């Protein structure tokens, strides 16, 4: 790790310690954003060896889920601009991980389908993201992580089991 990066990390830890007892430190939105930023940074570092980032991993994960997905579905799910989704899918397609196929219900739509290589890379990436999750949430034990996962799923996917 570079000296500058280490200094930034030390400064962030120092600031975190100073605000830990302030009202901001009890706001759920602030806390979830902080967890998101730290987790995404770690995931991006780890996925780089597979030629992926957090966003491209998410798109590949949905494509490999077995749930039919169109580009516009990814726009809604990932809350990205359509042009960003097109770029993500272009990147995955160029890497041989997905392909666009004519949509089954509407010929004008493009379904995103994983390739065998995409399924293989996704399996490796899933291991990488699981390891990164355990590291970024190291302060939580297994039961606490599952409770956090259950509560976040309840908020993100209301009514889903």
C-alpha positions as CSV (number, residue, x, y, z in Angstrom):
1,X,0.0,0.0,0.0
2,X,1.3,3.4,-0.9
3,X,2.2,5.9,1.9
4,X,-0.3,8.4,0.6
5,X,-3.1,5.8,0.6
6,X,-2.1,4.7,4.1
7,X,-2.2,8.3,5.3
8,X,-5.7,8.7,3.8
9,X,-6.9,5.5,5.6
10,X,-5.4,6.7,8.9
11,X,-7.1,10.1,8.5
12,X,-10.4,8.4,7.8
13,X,-10.1,6.2,10.9
14,X,-9.2,9.2,13.0
15,X,-12.3,11.1,11.7
16,X,-14.5,8.1,12.3
17,X,-13.4,7.8,15.9
18,X,-14.1,11.5,16.4
19,X,-17.6,11.4,15.1
20,X,-18.7,8.0,16.5
21,X,-20.7,9.7,19.3
22,X,-22.3,12.4,17.2
23,X,-25.9,12.3,15.9
24,X,-24.6,11.6,12.4
25,X,-23.1,8.3,13.5
26,X,-26.6,7.0,14.4
27,X,-28.2,7.9,11.1
28,X,-29.0,4.7,9.1
29,X,-28.6,6.3,5.7
30,X,-25.1,7.6,6.6
31,X,-24.1,4.3,8.0
32,X,-25.3,2.3,5.0
33,X,-23.5,4.6,2.6
34,X,-20.3,4.3,4.6
35,X,-20.6,0.4,4.5
36,X,-21.4,0.6,0.8
37,X,-18.4,2.8,-0.1
38,X,-16.0,0.6,1.9
39,X,-17.4,-2.6,0.6
40,X,-17.5,-1.4,-3.0
41,X,-13.9,-0.2,-2.8
42,X,-12.8,-3.6,-1.6
43,X,-14.9,-5.5,-4.1
44,X,-13.6,-3.4,-7.0
45,X,-10.0,-4.1,-5.9
46,X,-10.6,-7.9,-5.7
47,X,-12.6,-8.2,-8.9
48,X,-10.0,-6.3,-10.9
49,X,-8.1,-9.6,-11.4
50,X,-11.1,-11.0,-13.2
51,X,-11.6,-8.0,-15.3
52,X,-14.7,-6.9,-13.4
53,X,-15.9,-4.1,-11.1
54,X,-18.8,-4.0,-8.7
55,X,-21.2,-2.8,-11.4
56,X,-20.2,-5.2,-14.1
57,X,-20.3,-8.0,-11.5
58,X,-23.8,-7.0,-10.6
59,X,-24.9,-7.1,-14.2
60,X,-23.2,-10.5,-14.8
61,X,-24.7,-11.9,-11.6
62,X,-28.2,-11.0,-12.8
63,X,-27.5,-12.4,-16.2
64,X,-26.3,-15.7,-14.6
65,X,-29.3,-15.8,-12.1
66,X,-31.6,-17.7,-14.4
67,X,-34.1,-14.9,-14.2
68,X,-34.7,-13.4,-17.7
69,X,-33.2,-9.9,-17.8
70,X,-33.3,-7.1,-20.4
71,X,-31.0,-4.1,-20.5
72,X,-33.8,-1.9,-19.3
73,X,-34.3,-4.2,-16.3
74,X,-30.7,-3.5,-15.3
75,X,-31.3,0.2,-15.6
76,X,-34.1,-0.1,-13.0
77,X,-32.3,-2.6,-10.8
78,X,-28.9,-0.9,-10.7
79,X,-30.3,2.6,-10.9
80,X,-27.9,3.6,-13.6
81,X,-28.4,5.7,-16.7
82,X,-29.3,3.6,-19.8
83,X,-26.0,4.7,-21.4
84,X,-24.1,3.3,-18.4
85,X,-25.9,0.0,-18.7
86,X,-25.2,-0.2,-22.5
87,X,-21.5,0.4,-21.7
88,X,-21.5,-2.3,-19.0
89,X,-23.1,-4.8,-21.3
90,X,-20.8,-3.8,-24.1
91,X,-17.8,-4.5,-21.8
92,X,-19.2,-7.9,-20.7
93,X,-20.0,-8.8,-24.3
94,X,-16.5,-7.8,-25.4
95,X,-15.1,-10.0,-22.7
96,X,-17.1,-13.0,-24.0
97,X,-19.1,-13.1,-20.7
98,X,-22.6,-12.3,-22.0
99,X,-24.4,-11.9,-25.3
100,X,-27.5,-10.0,-26.4
101,X,-30.3,-12.0,-27.8
102,X,-33.7,-11.0,-29.1
103,X,-36.2,-10.7,-26.3
104,X,-38.7,-13.6,-26.1
105,X,-41.8,-11.5,-25.7
106,X,-40.7,-8.4,-27.7
107,X,-38.3,-8.5,-30.7
108,X,-37.3,-4.9,-30.0
109,X,-35.8,-5.7,-26.6
110,X,-32.5,-7.4,-26.0
111,X,-32.2,-10.1,-23.4
112,X,-28.8,-10.4,-21.7
113,X,-27.7,-14.1,-21.6
114,X,-24.5,-15.4,-20.0
115,X,-22.0,-17.4,-22.0
116,X,-20.3,-20.5,-20.6
117,X,-17.3,-18.3,-20.0
118,X,-19.5,-15.8,-18.2
119,X,-20.9,-18.5,-15.9
120,X,-17.4,-19.7,-15.1
121,X,-16.2,-16.1,-14.4
122,X,-19.3,-15.4,-12.3
123,X,-18.6,-18.5,-10.1
124,X,-15.0,-17.2,-9.4
125,X,-16.3,-13.7,-8.9
126,X,-18.9,-14.8,-6.4
127,X,-16.2,-16.4,-4.3
128,X,-14.2,-13.2,-4.5
129,X,-17.1,-11.0,-3.5
130,X,-18.0,-13.4,-0.6
131,X,-14.4,-13.1,0.7
132,X,-14.5,-9.3,0.3
133,X,-17.9,-9.2,2.2
134,X,-16.5,-11.2,5.1
135,X,-13.5,-8.9,5.2
136,X,-15.4,-5.6,5.0
137,X,-17.9,-6.8,7.6
138,X,-15.2,-8.4,9.8
139,X,-16.6,-6.7,12.9
140,X,-19.8,-8.8,12.6
141,X,-19.9,-12.5,13.4
142,X,-21.7,-14.9,11.0
143,X,-25.1,-14.6,12.7
144,X,-24.9,-10.8,12.7
145,X,-24.0,-10.7,9.0
146,X,-27.0,-12.9,8.3
147,X,-29.3,-10.7,10.4
148,X,-28.0,-7.7,8.5
149,X,-28.5,-9.5,5.1
150,X,-32.1,-10.4,6.2
151,X,-32.9,-6.9,7.2
152,X,-31.5,-5.3,4.1
153,X,-33.3,-7.8,1.9
154,X,-36.5,-6.8,3.7
155,X,-36.0,-3.2,2.8
156,X,-34.8,-3.7,-0.8
157,X,-37.2,-6.5,-1.7
158,X,-40.4,-5.9,0.3
159,X,-42.6,-9.0,0.5
160,X,-40.0,-11.3,-0.9
161,X,-39.0,-14.3,1.1
